[in-house]
Amino acid sequence: MSSSKYLIEVDNVSKYYKLHHERKGTLQSWFINSLGRKKKLDEDFWALKDVSFKLGRGRTLGVIGRNGAGKSTLLKLVTGIIQPTEGRIRVNGRVSAMLELGTGFHPDLTARDNIFLNGAIYGFSKKDMEQRYDRIVDFSELGKFIDTPVKHYSSGMYMRLAFAVAITVNPEILVVDEVLAVGDAAFGRKCYDELERMKKANVSILFVSHGPGEIARFCDEAIYLANGRIVAQGTPPEVLKMYEQQTNPTFISTR
């Protein structure tokens, strides 16, 4: 285990994309181009800009914001799926991630095979995963579907399998991207109970949600992202108040 005080350190991180727009093949565009006045087809887009935070050992950080705010981009940067354009990210511990549904699973393989495939990705041997296999199957409640190719799974079944694998590979850091919103209420409560257990076991959790209630319930700290920038950062009550005020103009604080 890492001895660092902070398991995630994000320093002035930005992520840039160039968006390409399709040229319209009209007579007007041909005429404009022939005069040398080409219509701009590319757009500069900063998915994240100057984002900084630290996540301590055993702490849970919630990230909230509207669609397109940069939340998923941030998690992909932290997990190393993409690299920042500017800034620096340091991750000091074993990461287990639940990102978009289906990430890390091969659609043509069965759930059983995908369990061992994911174990290998996390650095576990076949023997290691055999020791974890029964717990994964029991937690996911997918017993009779365990030898079904996952391309036939519903989104809820994907979530069950992904969560069961993610919590069983001994992470120091758990990264969760809104996938708990998928599935039935009973299994959702089971997942939240497991998150509480992991918090008590000193696992650090980076938790993205659209639900202010989830942020308030599970998180020690919170960040509100809008247009790729941090609008508010601090305790959940402080951040959620700002979020409600900016996303719901009729919101009146009762605090």
C-alpha positions in Angstrom: 0.0 0.0 0.0 1.1 3.6 -0.7 2.1 5.6 2.3 1.3 9.0 0.6 -1.1 11.2 2.4 -3.0 11.9 -0.8 -3.9 9.1 -3.1 -5.0 11.4 -6.0 -3.4 14.8 -6.7 -4.7 16.8 -9.7 -2.7 20.0 -10.3 -4.0 22.6 -12.8 -5.2 19.9 -15.3 -6.8 20.9 -18.6 -7.9 18.7 -21.5 -8.2 20.1 -25.0 -10.0 18.7 -28.1 -10.3 20.1 -31.6 -13.9 19.5 -32.8 -14.3 18.9 -36.5 -17.5 20.0 -38.1 -18.7 18.6 -41.4 -18.5 20.9 -44.4 -21.8 21.5 -46.2 -21.4 20.9 -49.9 -23.6 23.8 -51.0 -23.2 26.2 -53.9 -22.8 29.0 -51.4 -19.9 27.3 -49.5 -18.2 26.6 -52.9 -18.5 30.3 -53.9 -17.2 31.5 -50.5 -14.3 29.0 -50.6 -13.4 30.1 -54.2 -13.0 33.7 -52.9 -10.6 32.5 -50.3 -12.9 33.1 -47.4 -13.1 29.6 -46.0 -15.7 28.9 -43.4 -14.0 27.7 -40.2 -14.8 24.0 -39.7 -12.8 23.4 -36.5 -13.7 24.4 -33.0 -11.3 24.6 -30.0 -12.9 22.9 -27.1 -11.5 22.7 -23.5 -13.4 19.8 -21.8 -11.5 20.7 -18.6 -9.7 23.8 -17.7 -7.4 24.4 -14.7 -8.8 21.7 -12.4 -7.0 21.1 -9.1 -7.9 18.9 -6.1 -6.5 16.3 -3.8 -8.1 13.2 -2.4 -6.8 11.9 0.9 -6.7 8.3 2.1 -10.1 7.0 3.2 -11.9 10.1 2.0 -14.8 10.3 -0.5 -14.9 13.1 -3.0 -18.1 13.7 -4.9 -18.2 15.4 -8.3 -21.5 16.9 -9.5 -22.5 18.9 -12.6 -24.8 18.9 -15.6 -24.2 16.7 -18.7 -21.2 18.0 -20.6 -19.6 19.6 -17.5 -16.4 17.5 -17.8 -17.1 14.9 -15.1 -16.5 11.8 -17.2 -13.4 13.4 -18.8 -12.0 14.0 -15.3 -12.5 10.4 -14.4 -10.9 9.1 -17.6 -7.9 11.4 -16.9 -7.5 10.1 -13.3 -7.7 6.5 -14.4 -5.2 7.0 -17.2 -7.5 6.3 -20.1 -6.6 9.7 -21.6 -3.8 12.1 -20.9 -4.1 15.8 -19.9 -3.2 18.5 -22.3 -1.9 20.6 -19.5 -1.2 20.0 -15.8 -0.2 16.9 -13.8 -2.0 14.0 -12.2 -0.5 11.7 -9.5 -2.3 8.5 -8.4 -0.7 6.8 -5.5 -2.5 3.4 -5.1 -4.4 0.6 -6.8 -7.3 2.0 -8.7 -10.5 0.1 -9.5 -12.9 2.0 -11.8 -16.5 1.8 -12.9 -16.9 4.1 -15.9 -19.3 3.8 -18.8 -21.3 0.6 -18.8 -19.4 -2.1 -20.6 -16.0 -0.5 -20.2 -13.4 -3.3 -19.7 -15.7 -6.1 -20.8 -15.4 -8.0 -24.1 -18.9 -8.3 -25.5 -18.4 -11.7 -27.1 -17.0 -13.3 -23.9 -19.2 -14.7 -21.1 -19.4 -13.0 -17.7 -17.2 -15.8 -16.3 -14.5 -15.1 -18.9 -14.7 -11.4 -18.4 -14.2 -11.8 -14.6 -10.8 -13.5 -15.3 -10.0 -11.0 -18.0 -10.6 -8.0 -15.7 -8.6 -9.7 -13.0 -5.6 -10.0 -15.4 -6.0 -6.3 -16.3 -5.8 -5.5 -12.6 -2.7 -7.7 -12.2 -4.3 -10.7 -10.6 -3.4 -14.3 -11.6 -6.0 -16.9 -12.5 -5.6 -18.4 -9.1 -6.2 -15.0 -7.4 -9.4 -14.6 -9.3 -10.5 -18.1 -8.6 -10.4 -17.2 -4.9 -12.6 -14.2 -5.6 -14.9 -15.7 -8.2 -17.6 -17.0 -5.8 -17.9 -13.7 -4.1 -18.2 -11.8 -7.4 -20.9 -14.2 -8.6 -22.8 -14.1 -5.3 -22.7 -10.3 -5.0 -23.7 -9.7 -8.7 -26.6 -12.2 -8.4 -26.0 -13.3 -12.0 -25.5 -17.0 -11.3 -27.7 -18.5 -14.0 -26.4 -15.9 -16.5 -22.8 -16.2 -15.7 -22.0 -18.2 -18.9 -23.9 -15.9 -21.1 -22.0 -13.5 -23.4 -22.2 -10.1 -21.9 -23.4 -8.5 -25.2 -26.8 -10.0 -24.3 -26.8 -8.3 -20.9 -29.1 -5.4 -20.0 -27.5 -2.3 -18.6 -28.5 -3.4 -15.1 -26.8 -6.7 -15.5 -23.7 -4.9 -16.8 -23.7 -2.7 -13.7 -24.0 -5.7 -11.4 -21.1 -7.5 -12.9 -18.9 -4.3 -13.1 -19.6 -3.4 -9.5 -19.0 -6.9 -8.2 -15.6 -7.1 -9.9 -14.6 -3.5 -8.9 -15.1 -4.1 -5.2 -13.3 -7.5 -5.2 -9.9 -6.5 -6.5 -8.7 -4.9 -3.3 -8.6 -1.3 -4.5 -7.1 1.6 -2.5 -9.0 4.0 -4.8 -12.5 3.3 -6.2 -13.7 5.5 -9.1 -17.4 5.4 -9.9 -19.1 7.3 -12.7 -22.9 7.4 -12.3 -23.4 3.8 -13.2 -25.2 3.1 -9.9 -28.2 5.0 -11.3 -28.8 1.9 -13.5 -30.7 -1.1 -12.1 -33.2 -1.9 -9.5 -33.6 -0.2 -6.1 -32.8 -3.3 -4.0 -29.4 -3.9 -5.7 -28.7 -0.2 -5.5 -29.1 -0.3 -1.7 -26.8 -3.3 -1.7 -24.1 -1.3 -3.6 -24.4 1.7 -1.3 -24.0 -0.5 1.7 -20.8 -1.9 0.2 -19.6 1.7 -0.4 -20.1 2.4 3.3 -18.1 -0.7 4.1 -15.3 0.4 1.8 -15.2 3.8 3.4 -14.8 2.3 6.8 -12.0 0.1 5.4 -10.2 3.4 4.5 -10.7 3.1 0.7 -10.6 6.5 -1.1 -13.6 7.0 -3.4 -14.0 9.4 -6.3 -17.7 9.5 -6.9 -19.6 11.2 -9.8 -23.3 11.7 -9.5 -26.2 13.7 -10.8 -28.0 13.2 -7.5 -27.4 15.8 -4.8 -28.7 13.3 -2.2 -26.0 10.8 -3.0 -23.3 13.5 -2.8 -24.7 14.6 0.6 -25.0 11.1 2.0 -21.7 9.6 0.9 -19.1 12.3 0.4 -16.7 14.1 2.8 -15.9 16.7 0.1 -17.5 17.8 -3.1 -16.7 19.6 -6.4 -19.2 21.3 -8.7 -18.1 21.3 -12.3 -19.6 23.5 -15.0 -18.2 24.0 -18.6 -15.0 22.2 -17.6 -14.2 24.4 -14.6 -14.6 24.1 -10.9 -17.3 26.4 -9.8 -17.4 25.4 -6.2 -15.2 23.2 -4.0 -15.6 22.3 -0.3 -18.1 20.5 2.0 -21.1 18.9 0.4 -23.6 21.4 1.9 -21.6 24.3 0.6 -21.1 22.9 -2.9 -24.7 21.6 -3.3 -26.1 24.9 -2.3 -24.2 26.6 -5.1 -25.2 23.8 -7.5 -28.9 24.2 -6.7 -28.8 28.0 -6.9 -27.2 27.9 -10.4 -29.1 25.0 -11.9 -32.5 25.7 -10.2 -33.3 29.4 -10.2 -36.3 28.9 -8.0 -34.2 27.2 -5.3 -34.4 29.0 -1.9 -32.0 27.8 0.8 -33.6 26.9 4.1 -30.3 26.8 5.9 
